[in-house]
Amino acid sequence: MLTVSNKAENLIGSEIIRLAGEINEMIKQGQTIHNFTIGDFNPTEFPIPEYLKERIIYHYQHNQTNYPASDGMPELRTAVSKFLNYYGGIQYSDKNEIIIAAGARPIIYSIFQTIIDPGDKVIIPVPSWNNNHYAFLSSAQEIIINTKPEHNFMPSAEDIKTHIQEASLLALCSPLNPTGTVFKPEQLEEICDLILEENRRREGKGKPLYLMYDQIYWLLTFGETRHVDPVSLRPAMRNYTVYVDGISKGFAATGVRVGWSFGPAHVIQKMKTILGHIGAWAPRAEQLATADFINNFQEVDKYISWIREQAGKRLFAFYEGFKQLKEDGFRVDAIIPQGAIYLTIQFDLKGMQTPNGNIIQTTDDVMAYLLSEAGFAIVPFYAFGSRRESNWYRLSIGTCSSETIPAILKKIRKALSQLA
């Protein structure tokens, strides 16, 4: 048998992509399934901004098809700097503190590769998106923190405190994929204070503790929820925080592949070298079009207002539906939407008997039952690093038409009614 590297042999593929692939195959075979597995957008329901699309076409028509600058087109780095200042209230230089890449994935990969030496430890609160795989690719040791539903699955300073002296990197995300929940200011402040205290202890003793702060969903918050970030809360965190950001989620532009990172100049420049060697650049035309779009605050405001309304309408419709099911005595629950395109839902069905006499024993049994009886496909939290026995799930609304939600909830109610 042919062999490859130990890393390649042992790297686990995305559980989410595997599940979605199985669902899509069932749909191709003619089954009626409501697929809420992938954190993507149906462009019919959530098209990218029209002005962005027009500018992409314009730049291709004007032959902007050669290599972009290795750290991103200057026009886009300048636009990102202005955008962050205007919408986020933080100032980063377009000269050496911002880098552009083909979406958030290569940004995250390059952060791990830049900061982590083999054997270094990374603190990974779970559930979270793919940090375990990036830790594996970096030959890091994982310190897994299982977060709690009573804290909206967001990690606390108390959770992190006992591990902080061991780690080189802390990976955080807000709004969080898969939960759609966010940090409150006081929660993030306490974590920042821990990091600052730890770095004072390490001063002059080698590598500091860095924070990777993934805020790819930060434009998508609902109601009174407001996004917070480390440097705005604690300016001293500027030396230690590397951000993950881009247009993929806030502008429903997952396939356009334009992301960026900003942080300490030395870290960003080293990331530039790594990204240059793997060629993970966003296409030149898309970069220039993104610069045109995010420079146009009127167009940005219009789109953010629209997508928040559309995503929020779907999330709250499902949330209210699940709360009603709970009030009616069914063993389900949901956490109120705060951000992103995800609803955290619970199906506490283990031990119940299906109409054909089978006992639901595992998380996979729960998913199989909901799929067969309600055509309802969701992702278990174990796909995001949580314990396999967790009875919490991610529901993604990016491909959902709001008109279909009442019928879907009716199917779920019927399926739950059949259990004994």
N, C-alpha and C positions, 0 to 999 in steps of 0.2 A: 504493500500500500504506500502511495506517495505521502510524504510527510512535509509539513511546513514548520514555521517557527512556533514555539510554545505559545507566544502571544496570540498569533492568529488561530491556533488550534483551540485555545481556551476562551477567546473573546465571544461573549454571548450576543446574539443579535437582538434587536429591539423587540421586546415582547409586544409593544403596542402595534408595531408594524406587522408582526406576525398575526395578531388577532384581527387587525383590519383586513389583512390579505385573505384570511379565512372567510370573513364576513362578505367581502367583495366577491369572492368566488361563489358563495351561496346566492348572492344577488344575481350574478350572471346566469345561474342555473334556474332563475325564475322565481326564487323565494322573495316574499315581501318582507323586507327587514328595514327597520329604522336604525340607521347606523350612526351612533354617537360616540364612536371610538377614537377617531383621529382628530388631533388638534389643528384642523385645517379649515378652510372656508370653501363653501360652494360659491364659485364666482357669480352664479345666477342670483343667489341670495345676498352675497356680500362682494360686489365687484370692487376692484381697486378704484381709487379716485380717478375720475375722468380726466382731470388735468394731468395727473401723473402718466396715464396711458398715452395721452396726446404727446407729451414731451418725450416718452420713450420712442414712439414712432418717429417723431421729428428728428431725434438724434441718430436713429438708424438711417433715415432718409438722407442725412447729411454725413454719412459714412464714418460715424464714430465707432469703429469696429476694431481698432488696433489695441495693443496692450494699454491698460490704465497704469497710472503711477502705482508703485509697489505698496505704498501706504494709503492709497486712495487718491482720487482726483482732487486737486487743490480746491476746486469749486465746491465739492461736496464736503470736504473737511471744514471749510469756512462756513458753509451752510449749517452743518451739524453744530458747530460752535455757537452760532447765533440761535439756532433752534433750542439747544439746551439752556441757554441763558434766558430766552423768552418764555419757554414753557416750564422749565424746571428750576429756574433761578440759580443755576450753577454755571460757573465760568471755566471753560477749558480751552487751551490754546489750539488753534488749527495747525500750528507749526510742528509740535512734537508730542502733544498729549491726546491725539485722536487718531485712530486707525480705522480704515474701512476694509470689510471683507465680504465674502459671499454668504451673508446671513449670520445668524448667531452661532451655529454649530462650529465653524472653524475658529470663531472668536473664543469660544469656550475651550476648544482643543488647544489653542495657542496659549491661553492663560495657564492651563495645567502644565503644558510643556515648558513654559517660561519659568514658572515658580517652583515646580516640583522636581526634586531629585529622587532617583529610585530609593524606595524605602521610607520616604517622607510620609507623614500622616496628614490626611485630609478629613476634616469634620464634615459629615454629610447628614443633615437632618432628612428624614424620610417621613412621608412620601416626597420625592422630588424627581425631576426629569433628568435621567441619564447620567447624573454625576458619578454613579458607581462605575459606569463604563469608561468615562474619561479618566477616573482614578486608575482603573485597570490598565488603560493604554499608557499611562504615565508611570506604571510600576509603583504606584503609591499604596500605602496601607490605609484602609478605610476605617474611620471611626463613625459608626452609624448611631444616630440618635433617633429613636422612634418617638415622634411627636404625638400629641393627644387631641382627640376631638374636642374636649372641653377648652382647649386653647386654639381652636380652629386649625389645628395641625400646623401652627406656626411655632418654631422653636423659641424657647425662652433663654435668657441669660443663665438661669439656674441649670437648664439642660446642658448648656455648653461649658459652664465654668470648670467642671472637674476634668475636662479633656483639653483645655486650651493650651496648657504648657507643653503638650506633646505635639501640637499641630504646626504645619507650615501654611495651611490654607483652610479657610472656612468658606463653604459654598452656600450662599443664601439666594433666595428668589422671592420677589414680591412685585406685583401679585403672583401668587404661587401656582405653578403647574405641578400637580393636577387639581388643586383644591379651589382655586379662584378666591382665596383669602389673602389678606394683606397684613403687614406689620402696622400696629399702632405706633405712634411716635415714641411713647415711653418704652415699648418693648424693644424697638431698634436702638434707642438711646442707651439702654442698659447693656445691650450686646456691644455697641461701639465702645462704651466705657471699659468693658472687659478687655477688648482688643488693645485699646490705648494703654491700659495698665500693664498688660502682658508685654507690649512692645517697649515700654519704659524699663521693664525688668530685663529685657533682652538687649538693651542698647549697648552697642559695642561688642556684642557676643555672636555676631553672625546674622543670618537671615531673619528678617522680621516675620511676624504672622500677618499674612495678607487676607483680605476679604474679597472674594468674587461676588459681586452683587448683580444678579441677573434681573433686569427690569424691562425685559422685552415686552411685557404687557402693561407698562405703566400708564399708557394713555387710555386704557380701558378700565375705568373705575365707575362705580354706579352709586346713585343716591348721595349720601353725605360722606361716602368714603373718599379719602384723599391719599394719594401716593406719597410716601416719604422715602428719603434716601439718606445714606450714612453721612455724606459730606455736608449736606444742608443742615443736618442735626448737630454734627460734631465736625467743624472744619478741620480739626487735626487729623481726621480720618483720611484726608486727601493723600497722605503719604502711603497709605496702605490699601486703598480701595481701587479695584479694577472693575469697571462696569461692563455689562453686556446689554446691548441695545440694538435698535434697528427698526425697519419699517414693516417687518413680516407680519406682526400681529395687530398693531394699532391701526394699520392701513390695509389690512387683509391682503397683504402682498407677499404671501409665503413663497410663491414661485418666482418672484422678481429677484430675490437673492441679494438684498442689500442690507448689511448689518454693520455695526460699528462698536468699537470699544473706546473708552477714555479712562485715563488714570495717570499714575506717576510716569513722567517722561521716560525714565530709564526702562521701566517695565514695557511701556508701549513700543519703544524702539526695539527691544529684544523680540517682542511679538511680531514686529514688522519683518525681522530677519527670518523667523520661523515660517510665517505666512508666505513670504517671498519664495522660500524653497519648495513649498508645496503648491504654490500657484493658486491659492484660494482667494482670488480677487473677484469682486463683483464686476460684471461686464461694464465696460466703459459707458455705453449709451445709457444703461440703467442708472449708473452713478450720476451722470450729468442730469438726467431727468429727475432723479430724486432731489438733487440740489435745487433745480428749478421749483419743484413742488414744495419742499419744506421752507424755501425762502418766501413763499407766497402764503403768509399767515392767514389771509382771508380764506383761501382754499382749504388750508389745514383745519381751521376752525370749523368750517362747514362740514368737512368730512368727519372730524372727531365727534361733533354733535350728532351726526346721523348714525354713525356706527355704534356709539354708546346707546342711543335710543333703540336701535334694532337688536343689538346683543342683549341689552337689559330687558327688553320686552320678552324675549324668549327665555332667558334665565329665570325671571320672576314668575313667568307662567308655569314653568316646571316646578319651581320652588313652592308656589302656592298649591299646586296640584299634589305634591308630596306631603305638604303639611296637612292637607285635607285628608289624604289617605291615612296619615298617622292619627289624626283626630277620630277617624272612623274605626280605629282599632287595628289597622294593619301594621305589621312589624317593619316599618320603614321610617326614615328620617331624612332631613336635609339641612344643610347649613346655609344661611341666608347669603345670597350672592354679594360679593364685594368688588371683584375685579376679574379680568381675563374673560375667557369664553367658557368657563367650566362651572358646573354645579357639583358639589360634594353631596352624594346621596348614600344612604345606608339601606341594605336589605338584610335584615336579621332573620334569615329563613332556615338556618341549619336546624335539623331535627324535625322539620315539617314533612308531611307526606303528600306526594303528588297524586293526581287523580288515578294514575296507573299503579299506585301502591308503592312507589319507590320513596325512600327516605332521602331528603337532601342532606348531604353530609359535608360537602366541601364548597369552597368558593366557586370552583369550576361547575359544580352541580347547580349552584344558584344561577350562574350565567347561562348554562345550557337550558335551564327551565325557562328563564325569561325570554331567551331567544326562540325557543320552540313554541311557547304559549302566547307570547306577546309580540314577537318579532322585534325585540328590544335589545340592542347591542351596546354594551358599555364596557369600560376598562376597570379591572380590579386594582386596588391600591398596591397589590403585590407586584404589579408591573412597574411600579415606581419605587421599589425597594422596601416597602412595608412587609410585615410578616404575612406569610401566605394565608393565615387564618383570619386576616382582617375582613370585616364585613362592610367595608366602605368602598365606594366606586366613584369613578370620574365620568360625568356626562358632559360631552362637548357639543355645543349648540351651533358650531360654525357651518354645518351643512343642513341646518334645520329650517324649514319653513314654519313660521309662527301659526299658520292656519292648520297645520297638522297636529299641533300639540294636544288639543282636547281629545282627539281620536286615539292618540298614543296613550294618554293617561287612562282612557277608558279601557284599552286593552290590558294595561298593567293592572288595573283594578280587577278586571275579570280573572286574570291569571292568579292574582293573590287570593281571590275569593275561592278558588278551586283547591287551595291548600288546606290541609287539616292538621 
